[in-house]
Amino acid sequence: MRILMIEDNESVCEMMSMFFEKEEFEAAFHHDGAEGFEAYKASPAEWDIVVLDLNLPSMDGMTICRKMREISKETPIIMLTAQDSESDQVIGLEMGADDYVTKPFSPLTLLARMKALHRRAQIVPTEVEVDADAAFNVEAGTVKINTVTREAYYQNQTIENLTPKEFDLLVMFAKNPKRVFSRDQLLKSIWEDPFYGDERTVDAHIKKLRQKIEVVGPQLIQTVWGVGYKFEDPGES
């Protein structure tokens, strides 16, 4: 794996350098935001994964993430955020980050999340011929989903700009209407099992999914307090 890590804390970089070397990963480190972005911009295809700190000199992590996504939507990006900053985590996902890890973090946790993202990025979708008259293979009330083209609709209106995780969450809920899923169940099904990291990543992804659904219709993902989340379509007759 070839890693670009943009992190201004040199001690963190030195620590991760030892872990990367042990895994036989190649890594480049930049402590300045603008310099790190230029390194990516010069050769986007060179990097298998980007680890990006939020607070950086010259150019902050949110700006870098947005600019990277303007260049490529394929490079996996993990953002490093503050422990209790849900707003930063949500904004990071909105800017195009695939996942986040909260500081302070365990190097083994970060490695596990990186490997999981890298594995998913290597999966090449199998080409499937889709019948235009039967294009939606998941339907729940007024929601229709094509898992081949990865398109989702509410009453024939596109639910736009869904990230891979948001789309997978919506599919899982739509396949199981009214079933309540705990965070742990969602992590095991949509992320990795075992999952290494903060289970609140589920809440951040669902918050963004809800915002995108609300652009075209009512809220479909309901909170079941003390338990988890469920799909319930108020437009279903």
C-alpha positions as CSV (number, residue, x, y, z in Angstrom):
1,M,0.0,0.0,0.0
2,R,1.3,3.5,-0.9
3,I,0.2,6.0,1.7
4,L,0.1,9.8,1.8
5,M,-0.2,11.1,5.4
6,I,-0.7,14.8,5.9
7,E,-0.3,15.5,9.6
8,D,1.5,18.4,11.3
9,N,2.4,16.4,14.5
10,E,5.8,15.0,13.7
11,S,5.6,12.6,16.7
12,V,2.5,11.0,15.3
13,C,4.1,10.7,11.9
14,E,7.2,9.1,13.3
15,M,5.1,6.6,15.3
16,M,3.0,5.7,12.2
17,S,6.2,5.5,10.1
18,M,7.3,2.6,12.3
19,F,4.0,0.8,11.9
20,F,3.9,1.3,8.2
21,E,7.4,0.0,7.8
22,K,6.5,-3.1,9.8
23,E,3.5,-3.7,7.4
24,E,5.9,-3.1,4.4
25,F,3.8,-0.1,3.3
26,E,5.4,2.8,1.5
27,A,4.5,6.2,3.0
28,A,5.1,9.9,2.4
29,F,4.6,12.4,5.2
30,H,3.8,16.1,4.9
31,H,3.4,18.4,7.8
32,D,2.1,21.4,5.8
33,G,-1.4,21.2,4.3
34,A,-0.7,23.0,1.1
35,E,2.5,20.9,0.5
36,G,0.6,17.7,1.1
37,F,-2.1,18.7,-1.3
38,E,0.4,19.6,-4.0
39,A,2.0,16.1,-3.5
40,Y,-1.4,14.5,-4.1
41,K,-2.2,16.8,-7.0
42,A,1.1,16.0,-8.8
43,S,0.2,12.3,-9.0
44,P,-3.2,11.3,-7.7
45,A,-3.0,7.7,-9.0
46,E,0.1,7.1,-7.0
47,W,-1.6,7.0,-3.7
48,D,-3.7,4.0,-2.4
49,I,-4.9,5.9,0.6
50,V,-4.7,9.3,2.1
51,V,-4.6,9.9,5.9
52,L,-5.6,13.6,6.5
53,D,-5.5,15.6,9.7
54,L,-8.2,18.2,10.1
55,N,-6.1,21.1,11.6
56,L,-3.1,21.8,9.4
57,P,-0.9,24.9,8.6
58,S,-1.4,26.6,5.2
59,M,-4.5,24.7,4.2
60,D,-6.9,22.9,6.5
61,G,-8.0,19.3,6.1
62,M,-11.6,20.1,5.0
63,T,-10.3,22.2,2.1
64,I,-7.8,19.6,1.1
65,C,-10.4,16.9,1.2
66,R,-12.8,18.9,-1.0
67,K,-10.0,19.7,-3.5
68,M,-8.9,16.1,-3.6
69,R,-12.4,15.0,-4.4
70,E,-12.5,17.5,-7.3
71,I,-9.5,15.7,-8.7
72,S,-10.6,12.1,-8.0
73,K,-13.5,10.5,-6.2
74,E,-11.7,7.1,-6.0
75,T,-8.8,7.6,-3.6
76,P,-9.8,6.4,-0.1
77,I,-9.5,9.2,2.5
78,I,-9.4,8.8,6.3
79,M,-9.7,12.1,8.2
80,L,-8.3,12.5,11.7
81,T,-10.7,14.5,13.9
82,A,-11.0,15.7,17.5
83,Q,-12.5,13.2,19.9
84,D,-15.8,15.0,20.6
85,S,-16.3,17.0,17.4
86,E,-19.3,15.5,15.7
87,S,-19.7,18.5,13.5
88,D,-16.2,18.1,12.1
89,Q,-16.8,14.4,11.5
90,V,-20.0,15.1,9.6
91,I,-18.5,18.0,7.6
92,G,-15.5,15.7,6.8
93,L,-17.8,13.1,5.4
94,E,-19.7,15.7,3.5
95,M,-16.5,17.0,1.9
96,G,-15.8,13.5,0.7
97,A,-13.9,11.6,3.4
98,D,-14.6,7.9,3.4
99,D,-14.1,7.5,7.1
100,Y,-12.7,9.2,10.2
101,V,-10.6,8.3,13.2
102,T,-10.7,10.3,16.4
103,K,-7.7,11.6,18.2
104,P,-6.0,10.3,20.2
105,F,-6.0,7.0,18.3
106,S,-4.4,3.6,18.5
107,P,-2.0,3.0,15.6
108,L,-3.5,-0.5,15.3
109,T,-7.0,1.0,15.0
110,L,-5.9,3.3,12.2
111,L,-4.1,0.5,10.4
112,A,-7.2,-1.7,10.6
113,R,-9.4,1.1,9.2
114,M,-6.9,1.7,6.4
115,K,-6.7,-1.9,5.4
116,A,-10.5,-2.2,5.4
117,L,-10.8,0.9,3.1
118,H,-8.1,-0.4,0.8
119,R,-9.7,-3.8,0.5
120,R,-13.0,-2.2,-0.5
121,A,-11.3,0.0,-3.0
122,Q,-9.8,-3.0,-4.7
123,I,-13.2,-4.7,-5.3
124,V,-14.1,-4.3,-8.9
125,P,-17.8,-4.5,-9.5
126,T,-18.9,-7.3,-11.7
127,E,-20.6,-6.1,-14.9
128,V,-24.2,-7.1,-14.8
129,E,-26.7,-6.5,-17.7
130,V,-29.7,-4.7,-16.2
131,D,-33.1,-5.0,-17.7
132,A,-34.4,-1.4,-18.0
133,D,-37.9,-2.6,-17.2
134,A,-36.8,-4.3,-14.0
135,A,-33.9,-2.0,-13.0
136,F,-34.9,-1.7,-9.3
137,N,-33.9,-4.8,-7.4
138,V,-34.7,-3.2,-4.0
139,E,-38.1,-1.6,-3.4
140,A,-39.6,-0.5,-0.1
141,G,-42.7,1.6,-0.2
142,T,-41.9,4.7,-2.3
143,V,-38.2,4.0,-2.3
144,K,-36.6,2.2,-5.3
145,I,-32.9,1.2,-5.5
146,N,-30.8,-0.2,-8.2
147,T,-27.8,-1.9,-6.5
148,V,-26.0,-2.4,-9.8
149,T,-25.9,1.3,-10.9
150,R,-26.0,2.3,-7.2
151,E,-28.9,4.7,-7.7
152,A,-31.7,5.4,-5.2
153,Y,-35.0,7.2,-5.7
154,Y,-37.8,8.5,-3.5
155,Q,-41.0,8.8,-5.5
156,N,-38.9,8.9,-8.7
157,Q,-36.7,11.7,-7.4
158,T,-33.0,10.9,-7.2
159,I,-31.4,10.8,-3.7
160,E,-28.2,12.4,-4.9
161,N,-24.6,12.3,-3.9
162,L,-24.8,9.3,-1.7
163,T,-21.4,8.1,-0.5
164,P,-20.7,4.3,-0.7
165,K,-21.4,3.9,3.1
166,E,-24.6,6.0,2.9
167,F,-25.8,3.9,-0.1
168,D,-25.1,0.6,1.7
169,L,-26.9,1.8,4.8
170,L,-29.9,2.8,2.8
171,V,-30.0,-0.6,1.0
172,M,-29.8,-2.5,4.3
173,F,-32.6,-0.5,5.8
174,A,-34.8,-0.7,2.7
175,K,-34.3,-4.5,2.5
176,N,-35.5,-4.7,6.1
177,P,-38.3,-2.2,6.6
178,K,-39.3,-1.5,10.3
179,R,-36.5,-3.8,11.6
180,V,-34.5,-2.1,14.2
181,F,-30.7,-2.3,13.8
182,S,-28.3,-1.5,16.6
183,R,-25.0,0.4,15.9
184,D,-23.1,-2.8,16.5
185,Q,-25.2,-4.7,13.9
186,L,-24.7,-1.9,11.3
187,L,-21.0,-1.8,12.0
188,K,-20.7,-5.6,11.5
189,S,-22.7,-5.5,8.3
190,I,-21.6,-2.3,6.6
191,W,-18.1,-1.8,8.0
192,E,-15.8,-4.5,9.1
193,D,-16.2,-7.3,11.6
194,P,-14.5,-6.9,14.0
195,F,-14.7,-3.1,13.8
196,Y,-11.9,-1.0,15.3
197,G,-12.9,2.5,16.1
198,D,-15.6,4.8,17.4
199,E,-19.1,3.3,16.9
200,R,-20.4,6.9,16.6
201,T,-19.2,6.8,13.0
202,V,-22.6,5.2,12.4
203,D,-24.4,8.2,13.8
204,A,-22.4,10.6,11.6
205,H,-23.1,8.6,8.4
206,I,-26.8,8.3,9.2
207,K,-27.0,12.1,9.9
208,K,-25.6,12.8,6.4
209,L,-27.9,10.1,4.9
210,R,-30.9,11.7,6.5
211,Q,-30.0,15.2,5.2
212,K,-29.7,13.9,1.6
213,I,-33.1,12.0,1.9
214,E,-34.8,15.1,3.2
215,V,-33.9,17.0,0.0
216,V,-36.5,14.9,-1.9
217,G,-38.9,13.7,0.8
218,P,-39.8,12.9,4.4
219,Q,-37.4,11.3,6.8
220,L,-37.2,7.5,6.3
221,I,-34.5,6.6,8.9
222,Q,-36.1,6.7,12.3
223,T,-34.2,6.7,15.7
224,V,-35.4,4.0,18.2
225,W,-34.1,5.6,21.4
226,G,-31.8,3.3,23.4
227,V,-31.7,0.7,20.6
228,G,-30.7,2.0,17.2
229,Y,-32.3,2.9,13.9
230,K,-35.0,1.6,11.5
231,F,-36.5,2.3,8.1
232,E,-40.1,3.4,8.0
233,D,-41.6,5.1,4.9
234,P,-44.4,7.5,5.9
235,G,-45.4,7.7,2.2
236,E,-46.2,4.0,1.9
237,S,-49.8,3.3,1.6
